[in-house]
């Protein structure tokens, strides 16, 4: 597959330097960088995995919190317990 990209001058210079220091072509360096980037993306947790420890963590209320949210907020701001 052929792909053309435009790199900012500092990035192009860094790529050229990297390729010269590691004796590899630009194609090889870019392919390696993309491979690392894409494999790291596969290992990143999704939104559910990031938040699952906090789901249901507030167990101070019983019942339907959504239905009773106004009452629960009033109690919270007044410093009352949510019995």
N, CA, C and O atoms as CSV, one atom per row, in Angstrom:
chain,resi,resn,atom,element,x,y,z
A,1,UNK,N,N,0.848,-1.181,0.000
A,1,UNK,CA,C,0.000,0.000,0.000
A,1,UNK,C,C,0.887,1.235,0.000
A,1,UNK,O,O,1.866,1.314,0.743
A,2,UNK,N,N,0.542,2.171,-0.820
A,2,UNK,CA,C,1.271,3.428,-0.877
A,2,UNK,C,C,0.494,4.472,-0.103
A,2,UNK,O,O,-0.724,4.588,-0.242
A,3,UNK,N,N,1.209,5.232,0.714
A,3,UNK,CA,C,0.585,6.252,1.538
A,3,UNK,C,C,1.476,7.481,1.524
A,3,UNK,O,O,2.687,7.371,1.717
A,4,UNK,N,N,0.901,8.631,1.303
A,4,UNK,CA,C,1.658,9.877,1.326
A,4,UNK,C,C,1.204,10.713,2.509
A,4,UNK,O,O,0.007,10.890,2.734
A,5,UNK,N,N,2.165,11.224,3.261
A,5,UNK,CA,C,1.839,12.103,4.382
A,5,UNK,C,C,2.752,13.319,4.340
A,5,UNK,O,O,3.858,13.269,3.802
A,6,UNK,N,N,2.271,14.398,4.912
A,6,UNK,CA,C,3.071,15.614,5.026
A,6,UNK,C,C,3.469,15.769,6.483
A,6,UNK,O,O,2.610,15.856,7.361
A,7,UNK,N,N,4.769,15.802,6.743
A,7,UNK,CA,C,5.264,15.945,8.102
A,7,UNK,C,C,5.772,17.365,8.333
A,7,UNK,O,O,6.366,17.961,7.434
A,8,UNK,N,N,5.552,17.902,9.502
A,8,UNK,CA,C,6.175,19.191,9.826
A,8,UNK,C,C,7.702,19.034,9.769
A,8,UNK,O,O,8.230,17.952,10.023
A,9,UNK,N,N,8.380,20.090,9.445
A,9,UNK,CA,C,9.833,20.053,9.258
A,9,UNK,C,C,10.576,19.444,10.456
A,9,UNK,O,O,11.454,18.607,10.248
A,10,UNK,N,N,10.259,19.832,11.701
A,10,UNK,CA,C,10.991,19.224,12.829
A,10,UNK,C,C,10.784,17.710,12.940
A,10,UNK,O,O,11.704,16.977,13.302
A,11,UNK,N,N,9.566,17.248,12.624
A,11,UNK,CA,C,9.294,15.814,12.682
A,11,UNK,C,C,10.036,15.079,11.573
A,11,UNK,O,O,10.549,13.980,11.785
A,12,UNK,N,N,10.090,15.674,10.417
A,12,UNK,CA,C,10.811,15.060,9.298
A,12,UNK,C,C,12.299,14.949,9.624
A,12,UNK,O,O,12.926,13.930,9.333
A,13,UNK,N,N,12.859,15.990,10.224
A,13,UNK,CA,C,14.269,15.951,10.604
A,13,UNK,C,C,14.517,14.879,11.667
A,13,UNK,O,O,15.520,14.168,11.611
A,14,UNK,N,N,13.608,14.763,12.631
A,14,UNK,CA,C,13.748,13.742,13.666
A,14,UNK,C,C,13.653,12.347,13.055
A,14,UNK,O,O,14.397,11.446,13.442
A,15,UNK,N,N,12.748,12.168,12.112
A,15,UNK,CA,C,12.614,10.876,11.436
A,15,UNK,C,C,13.884,10.535,10.665
A,15,UNK,O,O,14.375,9.408,10.737
A,16,UNK,N,N,14.413,11.504,9.931
A,16,UNK,CA,C,15.645,11.269,9.180
A,16,UNK,C,C,16.792,10.903,10.120
A,16,UNK,O,O,17.572,9.999,9.821
A,17,UNK,N,N,16.899,11.582,11.224
A,17,UNK,CA,C,17.948,11.302,12.195
A,17,UNK,C,C,17.784,9.905,12.797
A,17,UNK,O,O,18.753,9.158,12.930
A,18,UNK,N,N,16.550,9.564,13.156
A,18,UNK,CA,C,16.263,8.237,13.716
A,18,UNK,C,C,16.632,7.149,12.724
A,18,UNK,O,O,17.275,6.163,13.083
A,19,UNK,N,N,16.227,7.327,11.488
A,19,UNK,CA,C,16.501,6.325,10.457
A,19,UNK,C,C,18.010,6.171,10.233
A,19,UNK,O,O,18.499,5.052,10.073
A,20,UNK,N,N,18.741,7.274,10.220
A,20,UNK,CA,C,20.191,7.197,10.035
A,20,UNK,C,C,20.849,6.497,11.223
A,20,UNK,O,O,21.752,5.682,11.036
A,21,UNK,N,N,20.410,6.805,12.433
A,21,UNK,CA,C,20.994,6.202,13.640
A,21,UNK,C,C,20.683,4.715,13.766
A,21,UNK,O,O,21.476,3.962,14.332
A,22,UNK,N,N,19.538,4.287,13.244
A,22,UNK,CA,C,19.135,2.890,13.371
A,22,UNK,C,C,19.290,2.097,12.071
A,22,UNK,O,O,18.926,0.923,12.009
A,23,UNK,N,N,19.816,2.723,11.065
A,23,UNK,CA,C,20.070,2.092,9.761
A,23,UNK,C,C,18.815,1.408,9.214
A,23,UNK,O,O,18.851,0.252,8.791
A,24,UNK,N,N,17.711,2.150,9.234
A,24,UNK,CA,C,16.466,1.638,8.664
A,24,UNK,C,C,15.876,2.695,7.745
A,24,UNK,O,O,16.242,3.869,7.810
A,25,UNK,N,N,14.966,2.267,6.896
A,25,UNK,CA,C,14.326,3.201,5.967
A,25,UNK,C,C,13.192,3.949,6.688
A,25,UNK,O,O,12.739,3.546,7.759
A,26,UNK,N,N,12.763,5.024,6.077
A,26,UNK,CA,C,11.620,5.762,6.623
A,26,UNK,C,C,10.384,4.870,6.644
A,26,UNK,O,O,9.609,4.902,7.600
A,27,UNK,N,N,10.201,4.084,5.602
A,27,UNK,CA,C,9.051,3.175,5.561
A,27,UNK,C,C,9.069,2.216,6.748
A,27,UNK,O,O,8.041,1.993,7.387
A,28,UNK,N,N,10.239,1.650,7.040
A,28,UNK,CA,C,10.344,0.719,8.164
A,28,UNK,C,C,10.058,1.418,9.494
A,28,UNK,O,O,9.354,0.875,10.345
A,29,UNK,N,N,10.601,2.611,9.667
A,29,UNK,CA,C,10.411,3.345,10.915
A,29,UNK,C,C,8.943,3.698,11.121
A,29,UNK,O,O,8.415,3.559,12.224
A,30,UNK,N,N,8.290,4.150,10.067
A,30,UNK,CA,C,6.883,4.533,10.172
A,30,UNK,C,C,6.013,3.302,10.411
A,30,UNK,O,O,5.074,3.355,11.205
A,31,UNK,N,N,6.315,2.193,9.733
A,31,UNK,CA,C,5.555,0.959,9.936
A,31,UNK,C,C,5.705,0.464,11.377
A,31,UNK,O,O,4.730,0.025,11.986
A,32,UNK,N,N,6.918,0.534,11.922
A,32,UNK,CA,C,7.142,0.123,13.313
A,32,UNK,C,C,6.360,1.018,14.276
A,32,UNK,O,O,5.742,0.531,15.223
A,33,UNK,N,N,6.392,2.317,14.029
A,33,UNK,CA,C,5.685,3.262,14.906
A,33,UNK,C,C,4.179,3.010,14.859
A,33,UNK,O,O,3.516,3.025,15.896
A,34,UNK,N,N,3.640,2.778,13.671
A,34,UNK,CA,C,2.210,2.494,13.554
A,34,UNK,C,C,1.841,1.176,14.225
A,34,UNK,O,O,0.794,1.070,14.864
A,35,UNK,N,N,2.693,0.184,14.080
A,35,UNK,CA,C,2.427,-1.110,14.710
A,35,UNK,C,C,2.375,-0.960,16.232
A,35,UNK,O,O,1.485,-1.511,16.880
A,36,UNK,N,N,3.321,-0.219,16.800
A,36,UNK,CA,C,3.335,0.010,18.244
A,36,UNK,C,C,2.104,0.796,18.679
A,36,UNK,O,O,1.479,0.468,19.688
A,37,UNK,N,N,1.758,1.825,17.926
A,37,UNK,CA,C,0.599,2.652,18.253
A,37,UNK,C,C,-0.686,1.838,18.223
A,37,UNK,O,O,-1.500,1.923,19.142
A,38,UNK,N,N,-0.868,1.056,17.178
A,38,UNK,CA,C,-2.100,0.282,17.036
A,38,UNK,C,C,-2.201,-0.835,18.070
A,38,UNK,O,O,-3.295,-1.124,18.555
A,39,UNK,N,N,-1.092,-1.461,18.413
A,39,UNK,CA,C,-1.153,-2.510,19.432
A,39,UNK,C,C,-1.415,-1.901,20.805
A,39,UNK,O,O,-2.080,-2.526,21.631
A,40,UNK,N,N,-0.915,-0.710,21.068
A,40,UNK,CA,C,-1.189,-0.042,22.338
A,40,UNK,C,C,-2.662,0.336,22.430
A,40,UNK,O,O,-3.236,0.304,23.518
A,41,UNK,N,N,-3.280,0.690,21.319
A,41,UNK,CA,C,-4.700,1.029,21.303
A,41,UNK,C,C,-5.546,-0.183,21.673
A,41,UNK,O,O,-6.565,-0.048,22.351
A,42,UNK,N,N,-5.130,-1.362,21.233
A,42,UNK,CA,C,-5.870,-2.583,21.546
A,42,UNK,C,C,-5.809,-2.913,23.025
A,42,UNK,O,O,-6.714,-3.564,23.548
A,43,UNK,N,N,-4.763,-2.479,23.708
A,43,UNK,CA,C,-4.578,-2.788,25.115
A,43,UNK,C,C,-5.210,-1.755,26.041
A,43,UNK,O,O,-5.285,-1.982,27.249
A,44,UNK,N,N,-5.664,-0.629,25.503
A,44,UNK,CA,C,-6.265,0.408,26.337
A,44,UNK,C,C,-7.655,-0.031,26.787
A,44,UNK,O,O,-8.434,-0.557,25.992
A,45,UNK,N,N,-7.960,0.188,28.062
A,45,UNK,CA,C,-9.295,-0.187,28.546
A,45,UNK,C,C,-10.367,0.719,27.942
A,45,UNK,O,O,-10.117,1.883,27.630
A,46,UNK,N,N,-11.558,0.160,27.787
A,46,UNK,CA,C,-12.663,0.962,27.265
A,46,UNK,C,C,-13.277,1.772,28.405
A,46,UNK,O,O,-12.854,1.641,29.554
A,47,UNK,N,N,-14.255,2.593,28.102
A,47,UNK,CA,C,-14.856,3.478,29.094
A,47,UNK,C,C,-15.473,2.699,30.254
A,47,UNK,O,O,-15.363,3.114,31.408
A,48,UNK,N,N,-16.115,1.583,29.954
A,48,UNK,CA,C,-16.716,0.780,31.020
A,48,UNK,C,C,-15.642,0.249,31.967
A,48,UNK,O,O,-15.786,0.327,33.187
A,49,UNK,N,N,-14.566,-0.292,31.397
A,49,UNK,CA,C,-13.503,-0.843,32.233
A,49,UNK,C,C,-12.854,0.230,33.102
A,49,UNK,O,O,-12.477,-0.044,34.241
A,50,UNK,N,N,-12.719,1.451,32.579
A,50,UNK,CA,C,-12.137,2.540,33.360
A,50,UNK,C,C,-13.025,2.946,34.530
A,50,UNK,O,O,-12.516,3.320,35.586
A,51,UNK,N,N,-14.328,2.880,34.363
A,51,UNK,CA,C,-15.235,3.370,35.388
A,51,UNK,C,C,-15.882,2.323,36.254
A,51,UNK,O,O,-16.555,2.668,37.226
A,52,UNK,N,N,-15.704,1.035,35.936
A,52,UNK,CA,C,-16.480,0.000,36.622
A,52,UNK,C,C,-16.217,-0.061,38.120
A,52,UNK,O,O,-17.097,-0.480,38.873
A,53,UNK,N,N,-15.046,0.341,38.573
A,53,UNK,CA,C,-14.775,0.314,40.011
A,53,UNK,C,C,-15.648,1.329,40.748
A,53,UNK,O,O,-15.936,1.151,41.932
A,54,UNK,N,N,-16.063,2.373,40.073
A,54,UNK,CA,C,-16.880,3.398,40.719
A,54,UNK,C,C,-18.368,3.202,40.559
A,54,UNK,O,O,-19.151,3.873,41.231
A,55,UNK,N,N,-18.781,2.298,39.685
A,55,UNK,CA,C,-20.204,2.078,39.477
A,55,UNK,C,C,-20.820,1.477,40.736
A,55,UNK,O,O,-20.391,0.425,41.209
A,56,UNK,N,N,-21.808,2.143,41.259
A,56,UNK,CA,C,-22.477,1.658,42.452
A,56,UNK,C,C,-21.669,1.853,43.715
A,56,UNK,O,O,-22.014,1.302,44.760
A,57,UNK,N,N,-20.596,2.629,43.638
A,57,UNK,CA,C,-19.732,2.817,44.801
A,57,UNK,C,C,-20.421,3.621,45.902
A,57,UNK,O,O,-20.100,3.462,47.080
A,58,UNK,N,N,-21.360,4.478,45.526
A,58,UNK,CA,C,-22.076,5.279,46.516
A,58,UNK,C,C,-23.263,4.476,47.015
A,58,UNK,O,O,-24.359,4.563,46.461
A,59,UNK,N,N,-23.045,3.708,48.046
A,59,UNK,CA,C,-24.089,2.853,48.577
A,59,UNK,C,C,-24.739,3.470,49.820
A,59,UNK,O,O,-25.283,2.762,50.668
A,60,UNK,N,N,-24.672,4.798,49.910
A,60,UNK,CA,C,-25.245,5.465,51.075
A,60,UNK,C,C,-26.749,5.618,50.952
A,60,UNK,O,O,-27.416,5.948,51.933
A,61,UNK,N,N,-27.296,5.387,49.772
A,61,UNK,CA,C,-28.727,5.558,49.543
A,61,UNK,C,C,-29.351,4.235,49.142
A,61,UNK,O,O,-28.725,3.412,48.473
A,62,UNK,N,N,-30.564,4.047,49.551
A,62,UNK,CA,C,-31.292,2.870,49.100
A,62,UNK,C,C,-32.468,3.329,48.267
A,62,UNK,O,O,-32.861,4.493,48.332
A,63,UNK,N,N,-33.019,2.448,47.504
A,63,UNK,CA,C,-34.180,2.790,46.696
A,63,UNK,C,C,-33.784,3.377,45.361
A,63,UNK,O,O,-32.652,3.219,44.905
A,64,UNK,N,N,-34.708,4.040,44.758
A,64,UNK,CA,C,-34.535,4.596,43.423
A,64,UNK,C,C,-33.914,5.990,43.520
A,64,UNK,O,O,-34.621,6.972,43.749
A,65,UNK,N,N,-32.631,6.073,43.353
A,65,UNK,CA,C,-31.927,7.349,43.479
A,65,UNK,C,C,-32.399,8.329,42.406
A,65,UNK,O,O,-32.546,9.519,42.687
A,66,UNK,N,N,-32.636,7.858,41.199
A,66,UNK,CA,C,-33.069,8.750,40.124
A,66,UNK,C,C,-34.419,9.378,40.457
A,66,UNK,O,O,-34.632,10.569,40.230
A,67,UNK,N,N,-35.305,8.586,40.983
A,67,UNK,CA,C,-36.633,9.076,41.301
A,67,UNK,C,C,-36.597,10.032,42.511
A,67,UNK,O,O,-37.401,10.961,42.594
A,68,UNK,N,N,-35.683,9.803,43.424
A,68,UNK,CA,C,-35.614,10.582,44.657
A,68,UNK,C,C,-34.464,11.585,44.671
A,68,UNK,O,O,-34.075,12.054,45.741
A,69,UNK,N,N,-33.921,11.919,43.521
A,69,UNK,CA,C,-32.715,12.740,43.477
A,69,UNK,C,C,-32.902,14.113,44.117
A,69,UNK,O,O,-32.004,14.581,44.817
A,70,UNK,N,N,-34.037,14.771,43.898
A,70,UNK,CA,C,-34.238,16.095,44.496
A,70,UNK,C,C,-34.233,16.010,46.017
A,70,UNK,O,O,-33.597,16.821,46.690
A,71,UNK,N,N,-34.934,15.037,46.546
A,71,UNK,CA,C,-34.997,14.860,47.992
A,71,UNK,C,C,-33.612,14.537,48.548
A,71,UNK,O,O,-33.212,15.080,49.577
A,72,UNK,N,N,-32.886,13.659,47.871
A,72,UNK,CA,C,-31.562,13.272,48.341
A,72,UNK,C,C,-30.593,14.446,48.300
A,72,UNK,O,O,-29.752,14.586,49.188
A,73,UNK,N,N,-30.705,15.288,47.278
A,73,UNK,CA,C,-29.843,16.468,47.193
A,73,UNK,C,C,-30.172,17.466,48.301
A,73,UNK,O,O,-29.269,18.035,48.914
A,74,UNK,N,N,-31.456,17.676,48.557
A,74,UNK,CA,C,-31.843,18.574,49.654
A,74,UNK,C,C,-31.260,18.080,50.975
A,74,UNK,O,O,-30.704,18.861,51.747
A,75,UNK,N,N,-31.392,16.783,51.228
A,75,UNK,CA,C,-30.866,16.212,52.462
A,75,UNK,C,C,-29.351,16.378,52.538
A,75,UNK,O,O,-28.804,16.684,53.597
A,76,UNK,N,N,-28.695,16.177,51.429
A,76,UNK,CA,C,-27.232,16.292,51.388
A,76,UNK,C,C,-26.804,17.708,51.727
A,76,UNK,O,O,-25.891,17.905,52.528
A,77,UNK,N,N,-27.463,18.709,51.116
A,77,UNK,CA,C,-27.076,20.093,51.336
A,77,UNK,C,C,-27.475,20.599,52.717
A,77,UNK,O,O,-26.859,21.529,53.239
A,78,UNK,N,N,-28.465,20.016,53.290
A,78,UNK,CA,C,-28.886,20.398,54.649
A,78,UNK,C,C,-28.115,19.646,55.712
A,78,UNK,O,O,-28.230,19.946,56.900
A,79,UNK,N,N,-27.327,18.667,55.289
A,79,UNK,CA,C,-26.538,17.905,56.243
A,79,UNK,C,C,-27.323,16.830,56.951
A,79,UNK,O,O,-26.886,16.319,57.982
A,80,UNK,N,N,-28.478,16.476,56.414
A,80,UNK,CA,C,-29.287,15.433,57.026
A,80,UNK,C,C,-28.803,14.064,56.553
A,80,UNK,O,O,-28.251,13.940,55.460
A,81,UNK,N,N,-29.008,13.050,57.366
A,81,UNK,CA,C,-28.659,11.705,56.917
A,81,UNK,C,C,-29.747,11.221,55.975
A,81,UNK,O,O,-30.898,11.649,56.050
A,82,UNK,N,N,-29.359,10.327,55.094
A,82,UNK,CA,C,-30.285,9.879,54.039
A,82,UNK,C,C,-30.974,8.579,54.449
A,82,UNK,O,O,-31.271,7.771,53.569
A,83,UNK,N,N,-31.233,8.341,55.658
A,83,UNK,CA,C,-31.867,7.147,56.186
A,83,UNK,C,C,-32.776,6.511,55.273
A,83,UNK,O,O,-33.374,5.489,55.609
